[in-house]
C-alpha cells in the first residue's frame, strides 16, 4: 500500500469511528454528551485535542484532520508532499506512542544545527529510518496516542 493510500485508509477508519457516536443516556454522570465505540482511534482524545466538540465531521474534514496528525497543514499539502516526506509522516504516525511530531522536528533541527546544514527530504528519511532501526526513541516515555492498537 502506498503512503497516500495509507493516509486515505486512516481517514476512512477515523470517519467510521466517528460514526459510532451515540448520545449518552444519563448525561449528568458523564463529562461527554456522546459515547463512541471506535475500532481504530481514540475518538474522545482526538475531539479534545483538536477542539472538535459539536462539529459535524465529514470525510473531507477528517482527511484534513489526518493530515494535521501526520504533520501537514492540510490534506492537499499531504497529497502534494514528496514520497520521502510521506514516508517520514507514515513512520511517525505509526509510532506516535513513542515519539510525537514536535520531538521529531526538534531532533532534526538539532541534527541540522550540529551539522551546520539543512537536510533534504531523502536525508531526513534516512535518519528517520535509522533512528527507529537503532531504537533511539525506544524508551519508557509514551505519548498520547490516537491509535487504539498502540494504547498501553
Rosetta silent file (secondary structure, phi, psi, omega in degrees, C-alpha in Angstrom):
SEQUENCE: XXXXXXXXXXXXXXXXXXXXXXXXXXXXXXXXXXXXXXXXXXXXXXXXXXXXXXXXXXXXXXXXXXXXXXXXXXXXXXXXXXXXXXXXXXXXXXXXXXXXXXXXXXXXXXXXXXXXXXXXXXXXXXXXXXXXXXXXXXXXXXXXXXXXXXXX
SCORE:     score description
SCORE:     0.000 S_00000001
   1 L     0.000  127.043  178.558    0.000    0.000    0.000 S_00000001
   2 L   -74.121  168.586 -172.427    1.480    3.345   -0.961 S_00000001
   3 H   -68.165  -35.614  176.828    1.601    6.139    1.599 S_00000001
   4 H   -62.393  -45.710  178.013   -1.260    8.179    0.120 S_00000001
   5 H   -61.698  -37.277  176.904   -3.487    5.089    0.257 S_00000001
   6 H   -58.115  -49.011 -178.458   -2.352    4.522    3.844 S_00000001
   7 H   -70.097  -31.891  173.921   -3.485    8.009    4.867 S_00000001
   8 H   -62.432  -42.899  178.632   -6.734    7.643    2.911 S_00000001
   9 H   -63.493  -40.858  178.440   -7.419    4.445    4.849 S_00000001
  10 H   -61.705  -41.046  178.284   -6.677    6.207    8.140 S_00000001
  11 H   -63.872  -43.516  178.746   -9.163    8.944    7.242 S_00000001
  12 H   -63.791  -41.032  179.055  -11.829    6.368    6.359 S_00000001
  13 H   -64.855  -43.256  177.505  -11.193    4.477    9.589 S_00000001
  14 H   -64.147  -41.617  178.818  -11.433    7.622   11.696 S_00000001
  15 H   -61.290  -42.289  176.339  -14.594    8.632    9.855 S_00000001
  16 H   -60.242  -44.549  179.731  -16.080    5.174   10.587 S_00000001
  17 H   -62.108  -39.646  179.674  -15.156    5.536   14.252 S_00000001
  18 H   -66.575  -27.218  178.935  -16.793    8.944   14.435 S_00000001
  19 L   -74.188   -8.022  177.283  -19.984    7.452   13.022 S_00000001
  20 L   -81.870    6.457 -177.232  -20.287    5.226   16.115 S_00000001
  21 L   -61.209  128.668  176.120  -21.404    8.323   18.035 S_00000001
  22 E  -136.115  142.914  177.549  -24.406    7.761   20.298 S_00000001
  23 E   -65.651  144.402  175.833  -25.967   10.135   22.844 S_00000001
  24 L   -78.310  131.976 -176.768  -25.261    9.327   26.481 S_00000001
  25 L   -69.816  -47.850 -179.242  -28.476    8.369   28.223 S_00000001
  26 L  -107.514   85.368 -173.058  -27.576    9.702   31.669 S_00000001
  27 H   -64.963  -27.303 -177.430  -25.672   12.879   30.854 S_00000001
  28 H   -66.333  -22.973  178.646  -25.289   14.003   34.482 S_00000001
  29 H   -95.728    5.073 -177.355  -22.891   11.087   35.138 S_00000001
  30 L  -129.266  141.158  176.532  -20.827   11.717   32.010 S_00000001
  31 L   -78.038  -17.416 -176.785  -18.469   14.505   31.010 S_00000001
  32 L  -112.308  137.385  177.005  -19.295   13.812   27.363 S_00000001
  33 L   -76.569  -10.132 -179.265  -22.771   14.148   25.790 S_00000001
  34 E  -132.421  156.709  171.324  -21.874   11.314   23.407 S_00000001
  35 E  -126.323  158.895 -175.947  -20.119    7.998   23.588 S_00000001
  36 L  -129.142  155.957  172.904  -18.297    6.119   20.879 S_00000001
  37 L  -125.008   67.228 -175.133  -17.476    2.512   20.090 S_00000001
  38 L   -76.533  156.030  175.403  -14.361    3.033   17.961 S_00000001
  39 L  -105.926  -30.460 -167.570  -12.188    0.305   16.469 S_00000001
  40 L  -114.701  -38.285 -171.144   -9.198    2.302   15.292 S_00000001
  41 E  -125.459  150.913  171.542   -8.830    5.680   17.014 S_00000001
  42 L   -79.938   86.906 -172.052   -9.203    7.211   20.459 S_00000001
  43 H   -60.576  -43.400 -177.951  -12.023    9.433   19.260 S_00000001
  44 H   -63.683  -38.668  177.348  -12.514   11.297   22.538 S_00000001
  45 H   -65.131  -41.077  178.959   -8.818   12.229   22.713 S_00000001
  46 H   -64.666  -45.745  179.399   -8.916   13.488   19.121 S_00000001
  47 H   -59.753  -42.656  179.594  -12.074   15.525   19.745 S_00000001
  48 H   -66.942  -52.085 -174.217  -10.479   17.032   22.839 S_00000001
  49 H   -64.662  -32.653 -177.708   -7.019   17.712   21.358 S_00000001
  50 L  -103.568   10.212  176.113   -8.357   19.251   18.152 S_00000001
  51 L    50.620   57.783 -174.905  -11.273   21.066   19.859 S_00000001
  52 L  -105.819   17.809 -178.266  -13.911   19.396   17.688 S_00000001
  53 L   -57.832  125.253  175.469  -16.811   19.459   20.138 S_00000001
  54 L    79.782   -1.825 -179.865  -20.096   19.755   18.274 S_00000001
  55 L   -81.455  142.493  171.447  -18.570   19.785   14.797 S_00000001
  56 L   -85.016  117.170 -173.114  -20.064   17.719   12.004 S_00000001
  57 L  -102.920   98.347  175.673  -17.074   15.829   10.704 S_00000001
  58 L   -74.787  167.856  177.244  -17.402   14.948    7.037 S_00000001
  59 H   -58.918  -37.325  179.135  -14.870   12.697    5.345 S_00000001
  60 H   -62.899  -42.922  178.408  -13.242   15.812    3.878 S_00000001
  61 H   -67.560  -35.915  179.052  -12.800   17.346    7.350 S_00000001
  62 H   -68.133  -37.401  175.427  -11.491   14.042    8.674 S_00000001
  63 H   -60.271  -43.355  177.499   -8.927   13.900    5.851 S_00000001
  64 H   -60.366  -41.403  179.816   -7.762   17.362    6.895 S_00000001
  65 H   -64.116  -44.343  177.318   -7.539   16.136   10.490 S_00000001
  66 H   -61.715  -41.103  177.426   -5.456   13.088    9.500 S_00000001
  67 H   -59.298  -44.177  178.848   -3.146   15.377    7.519 S_00000001
  68 H   -63.547  -41.150  177.615   -2.653   17.553   10.593 S_00000001
  69 H   -62.241  -30.880 -178.763   -1.935   14.472   12.743 S_00000001
  70 L   -86.864   -0.226  175.738    0.666   13.469   10.147 S_00000001
  71 L    96.534   12.889  178.717    2.367   16.868   10.299 S_00000001
  72 L  -108.027  151.659 -178.189    0.893   18.543    7.232 S_00000001
  73 L   -62.770  -40.722  179.960   -1.040   21.796    7.191 S_00000001
  74 L  -160.495  173.125 -174.790   -3.972   20.263    5.315 S_00000001
  75 H   -59.299  -42.171 -178.470   -4.970   17.327    3.122 S_00000001
  76 H   -64.583  -31.655  176.204   -3.984   18.963   -0.168 S_00000001
  77 H   -68.600  -41.346  176.238   -0.481   19.574    1.202 S_00000001
  78 H   -58.694  -45.784 -178.141   -0.252   15.897    2.166 S_00000001
  79 H   -62.672  -28.594 -178.065   -1.330   14.883   -1.355 S_00000001
  80 H   -95.649   -0.966 -176.465    1.393   17.062   -2.905 S_00000001
  81 L   -67.914  154.927  176.738    4.159   16.010   -0.489 S_00000001
  82 L   -70.133  157.980  179.561    7.256   14.218   -1.726 S_00000001
  83 H   -59.646  -42.614  177.097    7.473   10.474   -1.244 S_00000001
  84 H   -60.849  -41.228  178.654   10.250   10.784    1.385 S_00000001
  85 H   -64.807  -37.598  176.759    8.161   13.286    3.374 S_00000001
  86 H   -66.242  -39.871  179.680    5.150   10.966    3.159 S_00000001
  87 H   -65.762  -40.936  175.893    7.242    8.007    4.324 S_00000001
  88 H   -60.765  -46.832 -179.386    8.522   10.008    7.296 S_00000001
  89 H   -59.304  -40.347  179.490    4.956   11.032    8.128 S_00000001
  90 H   -66.444  -44.185  178.078    3.827    7.391    7.991 S_00000001
  91 H   -58.877  -46.187 -179.371    6.669    6.223   10.246 S_00000001
  92 H   -67.545  -38.131  178.339    5.854    8.943   12.765 S_00000001
  93 H   -62.819  -45.047 -179.758    2.099    8.255   12.507 S_00000001
  94 H   -68.414  -22.963 -175.970    2.670    4.545   13.142 S_00000001
  95 L  -115.986   28.028 -176.332    4.973    5.300   16.089 S_00000001
  96 L   -65.763  -13.415  174.834    3.113    8.160   17.715 S_00000001
  97 L   -79.505  -15.122 -177.610    3.149    6.313   21.037 S_00000001
  98 L  -102.663  -39.081 -178.001    6.970    6.529   21.040 S_00000001
  99 L  -145.427  136.022  176.166    7.665    9.972   19.596 S_00000001
 100 L   -95.233  167.666 -175.324    5.459   12.900   18.858 S_00000001
 101 H   -58.992  -41.891 -179.065    5.812   15.197   15.879 S_00000001
 102 H   -61.559  -42.515 -179.416    7.297   18.070   17.926 S_00000001
 103 H   -63.719  -40.008  178.170   10.014   15.802   19.332 S_00000001
 104 H   -63.657  -46.288 -179.317   10.926   14.608   15.817 S_00000001
 105 H   -62.510  -39.279  176.658   11.113   18.160   14.479 S_00000001
 106 H   -65.302  -39.897  179.525   13.303   19.185   17.417 S_00000001
 107 H   -61.535  -47.996  179.931   15.551   16.155   16.844 S_00000001
 108 H   -65.763  -41.828  179.323   16.042   17.010   13.155 S_00000001
 109 H   -60.760  -41.070  179.017   16.542   20.725   13.905 S_00000001
 110 H   -67.203  -41.421  177.926   19.246   19.877   16.437 S_00000001
 111 H   -63.211  -40.367  177.180   20.966   17.485   13.995 S_00000001
 112 H   -65.199  -41.644  179.253   20.921   20.203   11.309 S_00000001
 113 H   -62.997  -45.198 -179.016   22.299   22.755   13.755 S_00000001
 114 H   -64.509  -34.097 -179.349   25.090   20.415   14.859 S_00000001
 115 H   -94.030   -0.115 -179.915   25.995   19.655   11.240 S_00000001
 116 L    49.919   51.864 -179.828   25.505   23.266   10.123 S_00000001
 117 L  -153.508  169.430  170.409   23.291   22.235    7.229 S_00000001
 118 L  -114.608  119.175 -179.165   19.696   21.802    6.155 S_00000001
 119 L   -74.229  143.147  171.905   18.893   18.197    5.309 S_00000001
 120 L   -80.603  173.745 -175.955   16.876   17.382    2.220 S_00000001
 121 H   -61.745  -38.239  179.361   13.872   15.056    2.455 S_00000001
 122 H   -63.033  -41.818  179.590   15.866   11.965    1.420 S_00000001
 123 H   -66.971  -42.631  177.642   18.408   12.566    4.181 S_00000001
 124 H   -60.819  -39.917  177.927   15.667   13.143    6.763 S_00000001
 125 H   -63.942  -44.321  178.962   14.043    9.863    5.713 S_00000001
 126 H   -60.480  -41.746  177.838   17.352    8.017    6.050 S_00000001
 127 H   -64.172  -45.402 -179.252   17.817    9.499    9.520 S_00000001
 128 H   -59.041  -48.928  179.537   14.253    8.622   10.484 S_00000001
 129 H   -62.109  -40.742 -177.837   14.625    5.017    9.357 S_00000001
 130 H   -67.276  -44.404 -177.536   17.993    4.721   11.066 S_00000001
 131 H   -67.785  -32.202  176.551   16.890    6.112   14.439 S_00000001
 132 H   -75.263  -34.687  176.991   13.886    3.782   14.534 S_00000001
 133 H   -65.769  -39.149 -179.089   16.017    0.821   13.478 S_00000001
 134 H   -80.191  -13.576 -179.080   18.535    1.644   16.214 S_00000001
 135 L    76.854   26.442 -178.457   15.805    2.208   18.800 S_00000001
 136 L   -56.087  -38.178 -177.095   16.924    5.748   19.604 S_00000001
 137 L   -97.444    0.611  179.238   13.413    6.695   20.699 S_00000001
 138 L   -78.292   94.170  174.496   12.538    3.342   22.281 S_00000001
 139 L  -139.566 -165.278 -177.425   12.377    4.245   25.929 S_00000001
 140 L   -92.838   15.849  175.808    9.689    4.318   28.562 S_00000001
 141 L   -90.346  118.878  179.833    8.320    7.696   27.506 S_00000001
 142 L  -116.190  136.520 -178.194    4.899    7.233   25.992 S_00000001
 143 L  -100.801  158.917  171.561    2.975    9.972   24.305 S_00000001
 144 L   -54.588  133.101 -174.936   -0.747   10.416   23.936 S_00000001
 145 L  -125.521  131.917 -179.790   -1.590    8.182   21.050 S_00000001
 146 L   -83.403  -13.379 -177.778   -4.601    8.473   18.788 S_00000001
 147 E   -91.136  125.598 -178.301   -4.338    4.853   17.594 S_00000001
 148 H   -66.058  -34.854 -178.100   -6.212    2.313   19.704 S_00000001
 149 H   -73.898   -3.610  178.563   -3.924   -0.575   18.775 S_00000001
 150 H  -108.683    1.183 -179.022   -0.946    1.367   20.224 S_00000001
 151 L   -66.853  142.619 -178.602   -2.528    2.120   23.615 S_00000001
 152 L  -104.570    0.000    0.000   -0.535    0.845   26.580 S_00000001
